[in-house]
């Protein structure tokens, strides 16, 4: 069976959109706040990396947000983000 990558990408984008809509602003802000439990900015500032799952916003949004906070708080001028499907 051959993988239809275009279809898969559309399905993933639809899933993420639906999850963002379900979370709403309040849910998104909750995840951003929950992400503050972890501070990886020192890891990035020291040249390290942050790896996180992104199976879905609903389940992994706080982990994604922790990585974003780390990037913003690290003092780095540039951040390289690689997403693998």
Steps between C-alpha positions, in 0.01 A plus 500: 500500500642835397484791743305802375709772664281786378191338651685428823614862525143627444371263769766609749432869435125438543567318829718784632242760393221307672705459818585872509133585457400257778760644738396857432685795642460389862634151429791638302592738782475210748746298293738795472491542878543127564809509279670735746555196727805426288778745421722379219634844411834424667533185291454699180721786619778244560468369144276206582183385332140448604315206348128462553214290365232664299237233464229759544440837656249364749740242647839659435429873486659568839820325384505699178443817702790412734730480198370833369547666841855360511580644159358841590665508844841366391626831366582337166488721192401201285332168567488207259177300511482165323172314472500140388193310393 
